[in-house]
Amino acid sequence: MRHIRKRKFFLKNRGFTLIEVMIAILILAVGMLAMAMLQVTAIRGGSFANQMTQASIYGQDKIEELKNATYASVTNGSDTVTSGNGVIYTRNWTVATDSPYTGSKTVNLTVSWTGPQGNSHSIQFSTILHE
């Protein structure tokens, strides 16, 4: 009798039921989907960081160019720069003469671009030049 009870116990608990396997697969699938979404978010964040870095470099380059130009030649203007990955950056700068004091110019530069998802972004720079 003792031998039969042990055998019945082992037969009942020998494996997983179909429901248990389906629930485990569902939990695994939800976890994998969350990881995939996290990966997409990380890639988008990295792409935006790259665009922001490029915009900062192009803005700083233009500020340095204006600083090295002759004082009289620094006037309002704009231009465009295309990065290696095809993003077009537009640089617009305005110059205020005798600001903040006589014999100086305040240069405000805005670098604008449109990201791959169609979102517009911009970053601003300012500097003061003097004669």
Buried (B, 14 or more C-beta within 10 A) or exposed (E): EEEEEEEEEEEEEEEEEEEEEEEEEEEEEEEEEEEEEEEEEEEEEEBBEEBBEBBEBBBEEBBEEBEEEEEEEBEEEEEEBEBEEEBEBBBBBEBEEEEEEEEBBBBBBBBBBBBEEEEEBEBEBEBEBEE
